[in-house]
């Protein structure tokens, strides 16, 4: 449900506010708007940082840069 693009925004917000263990899945939902993603980023939760890293292509691959 958290990843389903057919899920309405009010349900996505309910998940974001009340189910921290599902927040990482909201990040994968193409319907998630900037406000929802910002909320999830600020609220955090299990796996949220990793999900954002994957979304933005910053997952570590064992290579060092710099």
C-alpha positions in Angstrom: 0.0 0.0 0.0 2.8 2.4 0.8 4.4 1.8 -2.6 1.2 1.6 -4.6 0.8 4.7 -6.8 -3.0 4.2 -6.6 -3.0 4.8 -2.9 -4.6 8.2 -2.1 -2.5 11.0 -0.6 -4.4 11.0 2.7 -3.5 7.4 3.2 0.1 8.0 2.4 0.2 10.8 5.0 -1.5 8.6 7.5 1.3 6.0 6.9 3.9 8.7 7.2 2.6 10.0 10.5 1.6 6.8 12.3 3.7 3.9 10.9 7.4 4.7 11.0 8.3 1.2 10.0 6.6 1.8 6.6 8.1 5.2 5.8 10.9 3.7 3.8 8.3 2.3 1.3 6.7 5.7 0.8 9.9 6.9 -0.7 9.5 4.4 -3.6 5.9 5.6 -4.3 5.9 7.8 -7.5 2.9 9.6 -6.1 4.8 10.9 -3.1 5.2 14.6 -3.5 8.0 16.9 -2.2 6.1 17.7 1.1 5.6 14.0 1.9 9.2 13.1 1.1 10.4 16.1 3.2 8.3 14.9 6.2 9.6 11.4 5.9 13.2 12.7 5.7 12.7 14.7 8.8 10.8 12.1 10.8 13.1 9.3 9.9 12.5 5.7 10.7 13.9 2.3 10.0 15.5 2.1 6.6 14.6 5.7 5.6 18.2 7.0 5.2 19.1 3.9 3.1 16.0 4.3 0.9 16.8 8.0 0.2 20.4 7.0 -0.6 19.1 4.5 -3.1 16.7 7.0 -4.6 19.3 9.6 -5.1 22.0 7.1 -6.2 24.2 7.5 -3.2 24.2 3.9 -2.1 27.7 2.8 -1.1 29.3 0.4 -3.5 32.5 -0.1 -1.6 34.3 2.6 -3.6 35.7 5.7 -2.0 35.6 9.0 -3.7 37.7 12.1 -3.1 
